[in-house]
């Protein structure tokens, strides 16, 4: 983090036909009013002004000037124009490349130190692919653009009735279920654990992270009767992780792991695949959760939901849109930049 009063965070507004513009505007407005961060929205400036008026979001928008913080409650905008006029709720392939341009601008700024962190609103993958660019998701795209060999998707959120934050990281992300077992290798599990352990220390300021690890099969393989991945792959990876000083415990059955008596004694859960770990987390935290990409040279967070085209098309969208996940994403990005700064300061001392 650079030496400035507030973290400077770039927010990409995502798919223009979805709710990304509204939640980005509302998130930036609240963060600015609370003096939490200095937000820079990256999107079509005219579209954002029009959507703010239509949604009743009172927020002064000004052009971004790197060395000049805006006055009052103004929020800055880096204007990247749409290729075609946008109708909320109606996708247009012509704007697919513009959506990627927003992400590229934010990544470049974060990598070169212009921004302290990157927060992304949801995109519509089909539009980007139909525009001619192969796109699996933000996580994979960020890894490619930053030349990072392995990144880890982690979702986190507050659990109702608890002061703890539930964090769930994944060994595999956007894979067909039939392809998951072959992707669960000893190296994949070990590398995931190493990234999670390192970023919990460096990005979250947790000095001795405790990580619980699921099995792949029902009942964690039932001693080999329901599959041998736990015996042949996951357990050896855990032994190797502990040899490196990583407090990784398991493999544990996923159907019983997510309960307080286990979660109260850990800082993160590592699950083997997308729909093993994330349904539990989203059930517990949906609307307040945040998607975090670990392993990158930059801080990146995102919302835990999609573009919600149906809500964007409604006459008064803010009556139906919950910007809670965007608020959390901005707050976590700010906290991660501050924790990273404190860790760097201790190392320099």
C-alpha positions as YAML, in Angstrom:
chain: A
units: angstrom
residues:
- id: 1
  name: UNK
  ca: [0.00, 0.00, 0.00]
- id: 2
  name: UNK
  ca: [1.28, 3.44, -0.92]
- id: 3
  name: UNK
  ca: [1.73, 6.16, 1.69]
- id: 4
  name: UNK
  ca: [-1.64, 7.90, 1.42]
- id: 5
  name: UNK
  ca: [-4.43, 8.70, 3.85]
- id: 6
  name: UNK
  ca: [-6.95, 6.18, 2.47]
- id: 7
  name: UNK
  ca: [-6.56, 3.05, 0.34]
- id: 8
  name: UNK
  ca: [-7.12, 3.86, -3.33]
- id: 9
  name: UNK
  ca: [-9.38, 1.14, -4.68]
- id: 10
  name: UNK
  ca: [-10.44, 0.61, -8.30]
- id: 11
  name: UNK
  ca: [-13.97, -0.72, -8.78]
- id: 12
  name: UNK
  ca: [-14.83, -2.21, -12.17]
- id: 13
  name: UNK
  ca: [-18.57, -1.83, -12.77]
- id: 14
  name: UNK
  ca: [-18.92, -5.12, -14.68]
- id: 15
  name: UNK
  ca: [-21.62, -6.06, -17.15]
- id: 16
  name: UNK
  ca: [-23.47, -2.82, -17.96]
- id: 17
  name: UNK
  ca: [-26.81, -4.58, -18.50]
- id: 18
  name: UNK
  ca: [-26.71, -6.08, -14.99]
- id: 19
  name: UNK
  ca: [-26.75, -4.58, -11.52]
- id: 20
  name: UNK
  ca: [-23.00, -3.93, -11.49]
- id: 21
  name: UNK
  ca: [-23.34, -0.17, -12.15]
- id: 22
  name: UNK
  ca: [-25.87, 0.27, -9.32]
- id: 23
  name: UNK
  ca: [-24.01, -1.71, -6.68]
- id: 24
  name: UNK
  ca: [-20.71, -0.07, -7.68]
- id: 25
  name: UNK
  ca: [-22.21, 3.40, -7.37]
- id: 26
  name: UNK
  ca: [-23.86, 2.58, -4.05]
- id: 27
  name: UNK
  ca: [-20.75, 0.86, -2.69]
- id: 28
  name: UNK
  ca: [-18.54, 3.80, -3.66]
- id: 29
  name: UNK
  ca: [-21.03, 6.28, -2.20]
- id: 30
  name: UNK
  ca: [-21.19, 4.56, 1.18]
- id: 31
  name: UNK
  ca: [-17.42, 3.97, 1.34]
- id: 32
  name: UNK
  ca: [-16.80, 7.63, 0.55]
- id: 33
  name: UNK
  ca: [-19.32, 8.89, 3.10]
- id: 34
  name: UNK
  ca: [-17.66, 6.72, 5.79]
- id: 35
  name: UNK
  ca: [-14.15, 7.82, 4.73]
- id: 36
  name: UNK
  ca: [-13.28, 4.13, 4.35]
- id: 37
  name: UNK
  ca: [-11.49, 4.29, 1.00]
- id: 38
  name: UNK
  ca: [-10.92, 6.50, -1.97]
- id: 39
  name: UNK
  ca: [-12.92, 4.76, -4.70]
- id: 40
  name: UNK
  ca: [-12.35, 5.01, -8.43]
- id: 41
  name: UNK
  ca: [-15.13, 3.61, -10.62]
- id: 42
  name: UNK
  ca: [-13.99, 2.22, -13.97]
- id: 43
  name: UNK
  ca: [-16.78, 2.27, -16.56]
- id: 44
  name: UNK
  ca: [-18.70, 4.40, -19.00]
- id: 45
  name: UNK
  ca: [-19.06, 7.78, -17.28]
- id: 46
  name: UNK
  ca: [-22.26, 8.84, -19.04]
- id: 47
  name: UNK
  ca: [-23.91, 5.48, -18.38]
- id: 48
  name: UNK
  ca: [-22.97, 5.62, -14.69]
- id: 49
  name: UNK
  ca: [-24.38, 9.15, -14.31]
- id: 50
  name: UNK
  ca: [-27.63, 8.08, -15.99]
- id: 51
  name: UNK
  ca: [-27.95, 4.94, -13.86]
- id: 52
  name: UNK
  ca: [-27.28, 6.92, -10.68]
- id: 53
  name: UNK
  ca: [-30.11, 9.32, -11.57]
- id: 54
  name: UNK
  ca: [-32.49, 6.50, -12.47]
- id: 55
  name: UNK
  ca: [-31.74, 4.61, -9.25]
- id: 56
  name: UNK
  ca: [-31.92, 7.68, -7.02]
- id: 57
  name: UNK
  ca: [-28.29, 7.34, -5.92]
- id: 58
  name: UNK
  ca: [-27.15, 10.85, -5.02]
- id: 59
  name: UNK
  ca: [-23.44, 10.88, -5.74]
- id: 60
  name: UNK
  ca: [-21.26, 13.53, -7.43]
- id: 61
  name: UNK
  ca: [-19.12, 11.89, -10.13]
- id: 62
  name: UNK
  ca: [-15.87, 13.55, -11.26]
- id: 63
  name: UNK
  ca: [-13.06, 12.59, -13.61]
- id: 64
  name: UNK
  ca: [-10.21, 10.67, -12.00]
- id: 65
  name: UNK
  ca: [-7.06, 12.67, -11.34]
- id: 66
  name: UNK
  ca: [-4.32, 10.44, -9.85]
- id: 67
  name: UNK
  ca: [-2.59, 13.12, -7.79]
- id: 68
  name: UNK
  ca: [-5.66, 15.07, -6.73]
- id: 69
  name: UNK
  ca: [-8.21, 13.65, -4.31]
- id: 70
  name: UNK
  ca: [-11.72, 14.93, -5.10]
- id: 71
  name: UNK
  ca: [-13.52, 17.29, -2.71]
- id: 72
  name: UNK
  ca: [-16.42, 16.38, -0.46]
- id: 73
  name: UNK
  ca: [-18.35, 13.21, -1.23]
- id: 74
  name: UNK
  ca: [-17.38, 13.08, -4.90]
- id: 75
  name: UNK
  ca: [-16.43, 9.73, -6.41]
- id: 76
  name: UNK
  ca: [-13.97, 9.51, -9.28]
- id: 77
  name: UNK
  ca: [-14.56, 7.80, -12.62]
- id: 78
  name: UNK
  ca: [-12.17, 6.48, -15.24]
- id: 79
  name: UNK
  ca: [-14.29, 6.76, -18.36]
- id: 80
  name: UNK
  ca: [-14.11, 3.81, -20.75]
- id: 81
  name: UNK
  ca: [-17.02, 4.28, -23.18]
- id: 82
  name: UNK
  ca: [-19.42, 1.53, -24.16]
- id: 83
  name: UNK
  ca: [-19.38, 0.33, -27.75]
- id: 84
  name: UNK
  ca: [-23.19, 0.36, -27.87]
- id: 85
  name: UNK
  ca: [-25.92, 2.02, -25.83]
- id: 86
  name: UNK
  ca: [-26.93, -0.18, -22.91]
- id: 87
  name: UNK
  ca: [-30.47, -1.14, -21.93]
- id: 88
  name: UNK
  ca: [-30.59, -2.54, -18.37]
- id: 89
  name: UNK
  ca: [-31.50, -6.21, -18.45]
- id: 90
  name: UNK
  ca: [-30.66, -6.62, -22.14]
- id: 91
  name: UNK
  ca: [-27.28, -8.13, -23.06]
- id: 92
  name: UNK
  ca: [-25.35, -6.82, -26.06]
- id: 93
  name: UNK
  ca: [-22.29, -8.68, -27.38]
- id: 94
  name: UNK
  ca: [-20.96, -5.39, -28.75]
- id: 95
  name: UNK
  ca: [-20.03, -4.41, -25.19]
- id: 96
  name: UNK
  ca: [-18.12, -7.59, -24.38]
- id: 97
  name: UNK
  ca: [-14.72, -6.11, -25.15]
- id: 98
  name: UNK
  ca: [-15.49, -2.98, -23.14]
- id: 99
  name: UNK
  ca: [-16.14, -5.13, -20.06]
- id: 100
  name: UNK
  ca: [-12.71, -6.72, -20.49]
- id: 101
  name: UNK
  ca: [-11.12, -3.29, -20.99]
- id: 102
  name: UNK
  ca: [-12.40, -2.25, -17.55]
- id: 103
  name: UNK
  ca: [-10.72, -5.24, -15.94]
- id: 104
  name: UNK
  ca: [-7.49, -4.69, -17.88]
- id: 105
  name: UNK
  ca: [-7.29, -1.05, -16.79]
- id: 106
  name: UNK
  ca: [-7.79, -1.99, -13.15]
- id: 107
  name: UNK
  ca: [-5.26, -4.83, -13.27]
- id: 108
  name: UNK
  ca: [-2.63, -2.60, -14.87]
- id: 109
  name: UNK
  ca: [-3.19, 0.08, -12.23]
- id: 110
  name: UNK
  ca: [-3.01, -2.39, -9.36]
- id: 111
  name: UNK
  ca: [0.13, -4.09, -10.67]
- id: 112
  name: UNK
  ca: [2.02, -0.83, -11.14]
- id: 113
  name: UNK
  ca: [1.00, 0.49, -7.70]
- id: 114
  name: UNK
  ca: [-1.44, 3.15, -8.89]
- id: 115
  name: UNK
  ca: [-4.25, 1.36, -7.02]
- id: 116
  name: UNK
  ca: [-3.98, -0.41, -3.67]
- id: 117
  name: UNK
  ca: [-6.66, -2.96, -4.54]
- id: 118
  name: UNK
  ca: [-9.16, -4.05, -7.19]
- id: 119
  name: UNK
  ca: [-12.86, -4.74, -6.55]
- id: 120
  name: UNK
  ca: [-14.91, -6.26, -9.35]
- id: 121
  name: UNK
  ca: [-18.65, -6.17, -10.01]
- id: 122
  name: UNK
  ca: [-20.10, -9.24, -11.76]
- id: 123
  name: UNK
  ca: [-19.66, -9.89, -15.48]
- id: 124
  name: UNK
  ca: [-21.66, -12.00, -17.93]
- id: 125
  name: UNK
  ca: [-19.19, -14.61, -19.19]
- id: 126
  name: UNK
  ca: [-21.29, -15.48, -22.24]
- id: 127
  name: UNK
  ca: [-21.11, -11.90, -23.57]
- id: 128
  name: UNK
  ca: [-17.31, -11.81, -23.33]
- id: 129
  name: UNK
  ca: [-17.00, -15.21, -25.00]
- id: 130
  name: UNK
  ca: [-19.47, -14.26, -27.73]
- id: 131
  name: UNK
  ca: [-17.41, -11.11, -28.33]
- id: 132
  name: UNK
  ca: [-14.46, -13.31, -29.27]
- id: 133
  name: UNK
  ca: [-12.40, -13.70, -26.10]
- id: 134
  name: UNK
  ca: [-12.21, -17.02, -24.27]
- id: 135
  name: UNK
  ca: [-13.19, -16.17, -20.69]
- id: 136
  name: UNK
  ca: [-13.73, -18.69, -17.89]
- id: 137
  name: UNK
  ca: [-14.01, -16.18, -15.08]
- id: 138
  name: UNK
  ca: [-12.34, -13.29, -13.26]
- id: 139
  name: UNK
  ca: [-10.15, -15.66, -11.21]
- id: 140
  name: UNK
  ca: [-8.59, -17.39, -14.21]
- id: 141
  name: UNK
  ca: [-8.28, -14.14, -16.17]
- id: 142
  name: UNK
  ca: [-6.48, -12.38, -13.33]
- id: 143
  name: UNK
  ca: [-4.04, -15.29, -13.07]
- id: 144
  name: UNK
  ca: [-3.29, -15.12, -16.79]
- id: 145
  name: UNK
  ca: [-2.90, -11.34, -16.91]
- id: 146
  name: UNK
  ca: [-0.58, -11.24, -13.88]
- id: 147
  name: UNK
  ca: [1.40, -14.32, -14.99]
- id: 148
  name: UNK
  ca: [0.52, -16.13, -11.77]
- id: 149
  name: UNK
  ca: [0.90, -19.93, -12.13]
- id: 150
  name: UNK
  ca: [-1.71, -20.80, -9.49]
- id: 151
  name: UNK
  ca: [-4.35, -18.71, -7.78]
- id: 152
  name: UNK
  ca: [-6.94, -19.76, -5.24]
- id: 153
  name: UNK
  ca: [-10.59, -18.73, -5.09]
- id: 154
  name: UNK
  ca: [-11.73, -18.02, -1.56]
- id: 155
  name: UNK
  ca: [-15.15, -16.81, -0.47]
- id: 156
  name: UNK
  ca: [-15.66, -15.30, 2.95]
- id: 157
  name: UNK
  ca: [-18.48, -13.78, 4.90]
- id: 158
  name: UNK
  ca: [-19.91, -13.12, 8.36]
- id: 159
  name: UNK
  ca: [-22.00, -15.91, 9.87]
- id: 160
  name: UNK
  ca: [-25.33, -14.84, 11.37]
- id: 161
  name: UNK
  ca: [-25.24, -14.90, 15.16]
- id: 162
  name: UNK
  ca: [-21.45, -15.15, 15.25]
- id: 163
  name: UNK
  ca: [-18.58, -12.69, 15.33]
- id: 164
  name: UNK
  ca: [-16.41, -15.02, 13.23]
- id: 165
  name: UNK
  ca: [-15.72, -14.81, 9.52]
- id: 166
  name: UNK
  ca: [-16.22, -18.02, 7.55]
- id: 167
  name: UNK
  ca: [-13.58, -18.46, 4.84]
- id: 168
  name: UNK
  ca: [-13.76, -21.24, 2.26]
- id: 169
  name: UNK
  ca: [-11.01, -21.74, -0.34]
- id: 170
  name: UNK
  ca: [-11.08, -24.17, -3.27]
- id: 171
  name: UNK
  ca: [-8.52, -26.52, -4.81]
- id: 172
  name: UNK
  ca: [-10.46, -26.51, -8.11]
- id: 173
  name: UNK
  ca: [-12.82, -23.80, -9.35]
- id: 174
  name: UNK
  ca: [-14.81, -23.73, -12.59]
- id: 175
  name: UNK
  ca: [-14.49, -27.36, -13.67]
- id: 176
  name: UNK
  ca: [-17.11, -29.85, -14.79]
- id: 177
  name: UNK
  ca: [-17.71, -32.31, -11.96]
- id: 178
  name: UNK
  ca: [-16.47, -35.23, -14.08]
- id: 179
  name: UNK
  ca: [-13.08, -33.49, -14.39]
- id: 180
  name: UNK
  ca: [-12.58, -32.78, -10.68]
- id: 181
  name: UNK
  ca: [-11.03, -36.09, -9.47]
- id: 182
  name: UNK
  ca: [-8.19, -35.97, -12.00]
- id: 183
  name: UNK
  ca: [-7.46, -32.36, -11.02]
- id: 184
  name: UNK
  ca: [-7.09, -33.26, -7.34]
- id: 185
  name: UNK
  ca: [-3.37, -34.04, -7.27]
- id: 186
  name: UNK
  ca: [-0.92, -33.96, -4.39]
- id: 187
  name: UNK
  ca: [0.77, -30.88, -5.85]
- id: 188
  name: UNK
  ca: [-2.55, -29.09, -6.42]
- id: 189
  name: UNK
  ca: [-3.62, -29.62, -2.81]
- id: 190
  name: UNK
  ca: [-0.20, -28.70, -1.42]
- id: 191
  name: UNK
  ca: [0.13, -25.57, -3.54]
- id: 192
  name: UNK
  ca: [-3.38, -24.46, -2.57]
- id: 193
  name: UNK
  ca: [-2.59, -24.90, 1.12]
- id: 194
  name: UNK
  ca: [0.67, -22.98, 0.74]
- id: 195
  name: UNK
  ca: [-1.11, -20.04, -0.94]
- id: 196
  name: UNK
  ca: [-3.93, -19.98, 1.62]
- id: 197
  name: UNK
  ca: [-1.47, -20.13, 4.53]
- id: 198
  name: UNK
  ca: [0.73, -17.38, 3.07]
- id: 199
  name: UNK
  ca: [-2.12, -15.00, 2.24]
- id: 200
  name: UNK
  ca: [-3.84, -15.51, 5.59]
- id: 201
  name: UNK
  ca: [-0.55, -14.37, 7.13]
- id: 202
  name: UNK
  ca: [0.31, -11.57, 4.70]
- id: 203
  name: UNK
  ca: [-3.10, -10.27, 3.59]
- id: 204
  name: UNK
  ca: [-5.15, -10.90, 6.74]
- id: 205
  name: UNK
  ca: [-2.49, -10.54, 9.44]
- id: 206
  name: UNK
  ca: [-3.17, -14.00, 10.97]
- id: 207
  name: UNK
  ca: [0.15, -15.07, 12.49]
- id: 208
  name: UNK
  ca: [-0.57, -18.82, 12.80]
- id: 209
  name: UNK
  ca: [-3.40, -19.83, 10.45]
- id: 210
  name: UNK
  ca: [-5.39, -22.99, 11.19]
- id: 211
  name: UNK
  ca: [-6.76, -24.68, 8.07]
- id: 212
  name: UNK
  ca: [-9.29, -27.52, 7.88]
- id: 213
  name: UNK
  ca: [-9.30, -29.62, 4.71]
- id: 214
  name: UNK
  ca: [-12.19, -31.63, 3.30]
- id: 215
  name: UNK
  ca: [-11.98, -34.98, 1.60]
- id: 216
  name: UNK
  ca: [-13.21, -35.46, -1.94]
- id: 217
  name: UNK
  ca: [-15.57, -38.40, -1.50]
- id: 218
  name: UNK
  ca: [-18.57, -38.90, 0.80]
- id: 219
  name: UNK
  ca: [-17.44, -39.55, 4.40]
- id: 220
  name: UNK
  ca: [-13.90, -38.62, 3.28]
- id: 221
  name: UNK
  ca: [-13.66, -41.92, 1.42]
- id: 222
  name: UNK
  ca: [-14.85, -44.17, 4.27]
- id: 223
  name: UNK
  ca: [-11.36, -45.65, 4.71]
- id: 224
  name: UNK
  ca: [-11.03, -46.35, 0.99]
- id: 225
  name: UNK
  ca: [-14.42, -47.99, 0.48]
- id: 226
  name: UNK
  ca: [-15.87, -44.86, -1.18]
- id: 227
  name: UNK
  ca: [-12.72, -43.79, -3.03]
- id: 228
  name: UNK
  ca: [-8.99, -43.62, -2.44]
- id: 229
  name: UNK
  ca: [-8.25, -39.96, -3.21]
- id: 230
  name: UNK
  ca: [-8.09, -39.18, 0.51]
- id: 231
  name: UNK
  ca: [-5.55, -41.95, 1.14]
- id: 232
  name: UNK
  ca: [-3.46, -41.66, -2.01]
- id: 233
  name: UNK
  ca: [-3.53, -37.90, -2.65]
- id: 234
  name: UNK
  ca: [-5.00, -35.60, -0.01]
- id: 235
  name: UNK
  ca: [-3.46, -37.11, 3.15]
- id: 236
  name: UNK
  ca: [0.07, -37.15, 1.68]
- id: 237
  name: UNK
  ca: [-0.36, -33.51, 0.66]
- id: 238
  name: UNK
  ca: [-1.34, -32.64, 4.22]
- id: 239
  name: UNK
  ca: [1.73, -34.39, 5.59]
- id: 240
  name: UNK
  ca: [3.91, -32.39, 3.18]
- id: 241
  name: UNK
  ca: [2.12, -29.17, 4.19]
- id: 242
  name: UNK
  ca: [2.69, -29.82, 7.89]
- id: 243
  name: UNK
  ca: [6.36, -30.48, 7.15]
- id: 244
  name: UNK
  ca: [6.44, -26.90, 5.79]
- id: 245
  name: UNK
  ca: [4.95, -25.53, 9.00]
- id: 246
  name: UNK
  ca: [1.38, -25.24, 7.70]
- id: 247
  name: UNK
  ca: [-1.29, -26.14, 10.25]
- id: 248
  name: UNK
  ca: [-3.51, -28.18, 7.90]
- id: 249
  name: UNK
  ca: [-5.89, -30.75, 9.37]
- id: 250
  name: UNK
  ca: [-7.89, -33.46, 7.61]
- id: 251
  name: UNK
  ca: [-9.08, -34.82, 5.33]
- id: 252
  name: UNK
  ca: [-12.46, -34.39, 6.98]
- id: 253
  name: UNK
  ca: [-15.95, -35.31, 5.72]
- id: 254
  name: UNK
  ca: [-17.47, -32.23, 4.09]
- id: 255
  name: UNK
  ca: [-20.96, -33.08, 5.30]
- id: 256
  name: UNK
  ca: [-19.99, -32.73, 8.98]
- id: 257
  name: UNK
  ca: [-17.10, -30.23, 8.80]
- id: 258
  name: UNK
  ca: [-19.27, -27.11, 8.54]
- id: 259
  name: UNK
  ca: [-20.45, -26.86, 12.13]
- id: 260
  name: UNK
  ca: [-19.35, -24.58, 14.97]
- id: 261
  name: UNK
  ca: [-17.31, -27.12, 16.93]
- id: 262
  name: UNK
  ca: [-14.94, -27.41, 13.95]
- id: 263
  name: UNK
  ca: [-15.21, -23.91, 12.46]
- id: 264
  name: UNK
  ca: [-14.58, -22.14, 15.77]
- id: 265
  name: UNK
  ca: [-11.13, -23.72, 15.80]
- id: 266
  name: UNK
  ca: [-10.02, -22.74, 12.31]
- id: 267
  name: UNK
  ca: [-9.27, -19.68, 10.17]
- id: 268
  name: UNK
  ca: [-10.21, -21.19, 6.80]
- id: 269
  name: UNK
  ca: [-11.58, -24.32, 5.17]
- id: 270
  name: UNK
  ca: [-10.05, -25.72, 1.99]
- id: 271
  name: UNK
  ca: [-12.61, -27.68, -0.06]
- id: 272
  name: UNK
  ca: [-11.85, -29.79, -3.09]
- id: 273
  name: UNK
  ca: [-14.36, -28.33, -5.55]
- id: 274
  name: UNK
  ca: [-16.79, -25.48, -6.16]
- id: 275
  name: UNK
  ca: [-20.11, -26.99, -5.13]
- id: 276
  name: UNK
  ca: [-18.63, -28.81, -2.14]
- id: 277
  name: UNK
  ca: [-17.68, -25.70, -0.18]
- id: 278
  name: UNK
  ca: [-19.55, -22.73, -1.61]
- id: 279
  name: UNK
  ca: [-23.21, -23.75, -1.13]
- id: 280
  name: UNK
  ca: [-22.63, -23.90, 2.64]
- id: 281
  name: UNK
  ca: [-20.89, -20.53, 2.71]
- id: 282
  name: UNK
  ca: [-23.48, -18.83, 0.49]
- id: 283
  name: UNK
  ca: [-26.32, -20.22, 2.56]
- id: 284
  name: UNK
  ca: [-24.73, -18.79, 5.69]
- id: 285
  name: UNK
  ca: [-23.56, -15.44, 4.28]
- id: 286
  name: UNK
  ca: [-25.29, -14.71, 0.94]
- id: 287
  name: UNK
  ca: [-25.65, -11.01, 0.25]
- id: 288
  name: UNK
  ca: [-22.83, -10.21, 2.69]
- id: 289
  name: UNK
  ca: [-20.11, -12.49, 1.32]
- id: 290
  name: UNK
  ca: [-17.04, -11.60, -0.69]
- id: 291
  name: UNK
  ca: [-15.02, -13.44, -3.33]
- id: 292
  name: UNK
  ca: [-11.24, -13.09, -2.80]
- id: 293
  name: UNK
  ca: [-8.51, -14.21, -5.20]
- id: 294
  name: UNK
  ca: [-5.49, -15.46, -3.25]
- id: 295
  name: UNK
  ca: [-2.01, -15.91, -4.67]
- id: 296
  name: UNK
  ca: [-2.00, -12.80, -6.85]
- id: 297
  name: UNK
  ca: [0.61, -10.03, -6.60]
- id: 298
  name: UNK
  ca: [-2.34, -7.65, -6.05]
- id: 299
  name: UNK
  ca: [-5.38, -7.50, -3.75]
- id: 300
  name: UNK
  ca: [-8.62, -8.45, -5.51]
- id: 301
  name: UNK
  ca: [-12.08, -8.92, -4.08]
- id: 302
  name: UNK
  ca: [-15.51, -9.26, -5.65]
- id: 303
  name: UNK
  ca: [-19.17, -9.79, -4.87]
- id: 304
  name: UNK
  ca: [-20.62, -13.24, -4.19]
- id: 305
  name: UNK
  ca: [-23.42, -13.01, -6.79]
- id: 306
  name: UNK
  ca: [-24.07, -12.62, -10.50]
- id: 307
  name: UNK
  ca: [-25.33, -9.91, -12.84]
- id: 308
  name: UNK
  ca: [-29.04, -10.20, -11.87]
- id: 309
  name: UNK
  ca: [-30.30, -9.00, -15.24]
- id: 310
  name: UNK
  ca: [-33.91, -9.38, -14.10]
- id: 311
  name: UNK
  ca: [-33.41, -6.92, -11.25]
- id: 312
  name: UNK
  ca: [-31.52, -4.44, -13.42]
- id: 313
  name: UNK
  ca: [-34.49, -4.30, -15.81]
- id: 314
  name: UNK
  ca: [-37.00, -3.29, -13.11]
- id: 315
  name: UNK
  ca: [-38.31, 0.32, -13.10]
- id: 316
  name: UNK
  ca: [-36.97, 1.06, -9.59]
- id: 317
  name: UNK
  ca: [-34.04, -1.36, -9.25]
- id: 318
  name: UNK
  ca: [-32.68, -0.16, -5.90]
- id: 319
  name: UNK
  ca: [-35.88, -1.30, -4.19]
- id: 320
  name: UNK
  ca: [-34.84, -4.85, -5.08]
- id: 321
  name: UNK
  ca: [-31.03, -4.74, -5.18]
- id: 322
  name: UNK
  ca: [-28.96, -5.52, -2.10]
- id: 323
  name: UNK
  ca: [-25.51, -3.92, -2.33]
- id: 324
  name: UNK
  ca: [-24.34, -5.64, 0.87]
- id: 325
  name: UNK
  ca: [-21.86, -7.91, -0.88]
- id: 326
  name: UNK
  ca: [-20.26, -4.93, -2.64]
- id: 327
  name: UNK
  ca: [-19.96, -3.10, 0.69]
- id: 328
  name: UNK
  ca: [-18.25, -6.18, 2.16]
- id: 329
  name: UNK
  ca: [-15.94, -6.53, -0.85]
- id: 330
  name: UNK
  ca: [-14.77, -2.92, -0.46]
- id: 331
  name: UNK
  ca: [-14.32, -3.27, 3.31]
- id: 332
  name: UNK
  ca: [-12.33, -6.51, 2.95]
- id: 333
  name: UNK
  ca: [-10.15, -5.01, 0.20]
- id: 334
  name: UNK
  ca: [-9.37, -2.05, 2.48]
- id: 335
  name: UNK
  ca: [-8.62, -4.34, 5.43]
- id: 336
  name: UNK
  ca: [-6.35, -6.52, 3.28]
- id: 337
  name: UNK
  ca: [-4.33, -3.54, 2.06]
- id: 338
  name: UNK
  ca: [-3.87, -2.33, 5.62]
- id: 339
  name: UNK
  ca: [-2.88, -5.79, 6.87]
- id: 340
  name: UNK
  ca: [-0.40, -6.13, 4.00]
- id: 341
  name: UNK
  ca: [1.06, -2.75, 4.91]
- id: 342
  name: UNK
  ca: [1.47, -3.76, 8.57]
- id: 343
  name: UNK
  ca: [3.14, -7.06, 7.63]
- id: 344
  name: UNK
  ca: [5.53, -5.21, 5.29]
- id: 345
  name: UNK
  ca: [6.32, -2.66, 8.00]
- id: 346
  name: UNK
  ca: [7.16, -5.40, 10.53]
- id: 347
  name: UNK
  ca: [9.48, -7.08, 8.04]
- id: 348
  name: UNK
  ca: [11.23, -3.80, 7.32]
- id: 349
  name: UNK
  ca: [11.69, -2.96, 11.00]
...
